[in-house]
Amino acid sequence: MTVDLVYAYAVLRRTPEAGAAVGPLRGVAGEPVHLVGPANAPSHLAFAVGRVPAADYDEAPLEAHLADLDWLEATVRSHHAVVAALVASGAAVLPLRLATVYPDEDSARRALDTRRGYFLSLLDRLTGHVELGVKIYATPDIIPPEPGTQTAPDPATGLGAGRAYLSIRRRRQRRNEEAWRTVAQAAVRVTETAGALSVDRVAHTPERGSLAGSAPGTNVGNDAYLVRADRVDAFRTGLLAAAQGVPGLRVEVTGPWAPYSFALQPQPHEEPAA
């Protein structure tokens, strides 16, 4: 099998720590990972890359693989493992999209040359920061029917069985609506607290169906926050405190992660004109 494509995992500054970190790494195809620098001007900028088989990563086979959930999961894990190891080395890392491939190393070097200023500005912004995920779940208490009263007349009001049942249903609906309203207001407060404790936010689509897994409740918030590395504990503590004591509200804070949500910015030519 011909191994003739270059798979790029991340952009980073070429430091002794980064060089040492890539030494033992193996990538998505089990290949050794190494650093590739720009083609022209000397620079500390580098891609972390590996050489992968065109039979798997050329356009047509890759499109087919991406529809294979088992293949996709394994590839995502391997990709993330490389990025996580680079982050653990202490390097400022700009993670790249899954399956960012170049025909050869010269093409990768030219890409570094072309976008050098852009990559450096993003690295400057992300240095010293990590990504934290925040999921907010609404699990308000829903008032069940009151046993034995749905069809009996209400002696206090003189309502017949049917009207008494409708009255009870209306009261229960009002209570349920109030419970949801309380949770929704608390979720807004949690989001505002997260915004005050972070540098930036990316709002992802709340998870539904199989994506939501087995977590109880309805996912009403699924956001990523860019947080200073030395403020991670304060961020986590602040959010959990904001959610504390609110019946039916559950908050999950995950990470810290490499800042994937903040690295995938539009390319310069795609940005709107000022």
Solvent accessible surface area in square Angstrom, and as a share of the most:
residue,aa,sasa,rsa
1,M,175,0.78
2,T,95,0.55
3,V,73,0.42
4,D,54,0.28
5,L,20,0.10
6,V,0,0.00
7,Y,0,0.00
8,A,0,0.00
9,Y,0,0.00
10,A,0,0.00
11,V,0,0.00
12,L,0,0.00
13,R,68,0.25
14,R,106,0.39
15,T,49,0.28
16,P,114,0.72
17,E,100,0.45
18,A,0,0.00
19,G,32,0.31
20,A,75,0.58
21,A,19,0.14
22,V,10,0.06
23,G,52,0.50
24,P,106,0.66
25,L,25,0.13
26,R,134,0.49
27,G,7,0.07
28,V,24,0.14
29,A,49,0.38
30,G,49,0.47
31,E,15,0.07
32,P,82,0.52
33,V,6,0.03
34,H,66,0.29
35,L,20,0.10
36,V,4,0.02
37,G,8,0.08
38,P,22,0.14
39,A,52,0.40
40,N,122,0.62
41,A,54,0.42
42,P,132,0.83
43,S,28,0.18
44,H,136,0.61
45,L,0,0.00
46,A,0,0.00
47,F,1,0.00
48,A,0,0.00
49,V,0,0.00
50,G,0,0.00
51,R,86,0.31
52,V,0,0.00
53,P,12,0.08
54,A,20,0.16
55,A,60,0.46
56,D,38,0.20
57,Y,7,0.03
58,D,73,0.38
59,E,142,0.64
60,A,76,0.59
61,P,39,0.24
62,L,22,0.11
63,E,124,0.55
64,A,71,0.55
65,H,43,0.19
66,L,74,0.37
67,A,86,0.67
68,D,66,0.34
69,L,136,0.68
70,D,115,0.60
71,W,49,0.17
72,L,47,0.24
73,E,91,0.41
74,A,58,0.45
75,T,6,0.03
76,V,70,0.40
77,R,161,0.59
78,S,35,0.22
79,H,7,0.03
80,H,62,0.28
81,A,58,0.45
82,V,1,0.01
83,V,0,0.00
84,A,40,0.31
85,A,32,0.24
86,L,0,0.00
87,V,49,0.28
88,A,89,0.69
89,S,32,0.21
90,G,68,0.65
91,A,18,0.14
92,A,22,0.17
93,V,7,0.04
94,L,2,0.01
95,P,0,0.00
96,L,23,0.11
97,R,134,0.49
98,L,56,0.28
99,A,16,0.13
100,T,33,0.19
101,V,47,0.27
102,Y,44,0.17
103,P,85,0.54
104,D,59,0.30
105,E,36,0.16
106,D,81,0.42
107,S,19,0.12
108,A,0,0.00
109,R,69,0.25
110,R,137,0.50
111,A,19,0.14
112,L,0,0.00
113,D,36,0.19
114,T,115,0.67
115,R,47,0.17
116,R,93,0.34
117,G,50,0.48
118,Y,38,0.14
119,F,8,0.03
120,L,42,0.21
121,S,63,0.41
122,L,13,0.07
123,L,0,0.00
124,D,89,0.46
125,R,90,0.33
126,L,5,0.02
127,T,67,0.39
128,G,47,0.45
129,H,41,0.18
130,V,22,0.13
131,E,17,0.07
132,L,0,0.00
133,G,13,0.13
134,V,4,0.02
135,K,51,0.22
136,I,6,0.03
137,Y,6,0.02
138,A,2,0.02
139,T,47,0.27
140,P,12,0.08
141,D,99,0.51
142,I,89,0.45
143,I,55,0.28
144,P,92,0.58
145,P,67,0.42
146,E,59,0.27
147,P,123,0.77
148,G,69,0.66
149,T,51,0.29
150,Q,46,0.20
151,T,108,0.63
152,A,44,0.34
153,P,87,0.55
154,D,42,0.22
155,P,131,0.83
156,A,97,0.75
157,T,87,0.50
158,G,66,0.63
159,L,34,0.17
160,G,37,0.36
161,A,37,0.29
162,G,50,0.48
163,R,159,0.58
164,A,4,0.03
165,Y,74,0.28
166,L,89,0.44
167,S,20,0.13
168,I,12,0.06
169,R,121,0.44
170,R,131,0.48
171,R,84,0.31
172,R,34,0.12
173,Q,106,0.47
174,R,138,0.50
175,R,116,0.42
176,N,26,0.13
177,E,82,0.37
178,E,86,0.39
179,A,26,0.20
180,W,102,0.36
181,R,118,0.43
182,T,54,0.31
183,V,2,0.01
184,A,57,0.44
185,Q,99,0.44
186,A,0,0.00
187,A,12,0.09
188,V,83,0.48
189,R,119,0.43
190,V,0,0.00
191,T,33,0.19
192,E,112,0.50
193,T,39,0.23
194,A,0,0.00
195,G,38,0.37
196,A,90,0.69
197,L,45,0.22
198,S,21,0.13
199,V,83,0.48
200,D,50,0.26
201,R,112,0.41
202,V,46,0.26
203,A,68,0.53
204,H,79,0.35
205,T,115,0.67
206,P,44,0.28
207,E,35,0.16
208,R,132,0.48
209,G,64,0.62
210,S,110,0.71
211,L,140,0.70
212,A,27,0.21
213,G,58,0.56
214,S,116,0.75
215,A,32,0.25
216,P,89,0.56
217,G,43,0.42
218,T,54,0.31
219,N,4,0.02
220,V,63,0.36
221,G,11,0.11
222,N,23,0.12
223,D,13,0.07
224,A,2,0.02
225,Y,2,0.01
226,L,0,0.00
227,V,0,0.00
228,R,115,0.42
229,A,54,0.42
230,D,107,0.56
231,R,94,0.34
232,V,16,0.09
233,D,111,0.58
234,A,37,0.29
235,F,1,0.00
236,R,68,0.25
237,T,92,0.53
238,G,20,0.19
239,L,0,0.00
240,L,86,0.43
241,A,61,0.48
242,A,31,0.24
243,A,11,0.09
244,Q,146,0.65
245,G,73,0.71
246,V,25,0.14
247,P,99,0.62
248,G,15,0.15
249,L,20,0.10
250,R,68,0.25
251,V,16,0.09
252,E,61,0.27
253,V,21,0.12
254,T,56,0.33
255,G,24,0.23
256,P,73,0.46
257,W,110,0.39
258,A,6,0.05
259,P,7,0.05
260,Y,51,0.19
261,S,24,0.16
262,F,1,0.00
263,A,8,0.06
264,L,68,0.34
265,Q,56,0.25
266,P,67,0.42
267,Q,68,0.30
268,P,63,0.40
269,H,149,0.67
270,E,106,0.48
271,E,85,0.38
272,P,124,0.78
273,A,101,0.78
274,A,155,1.20
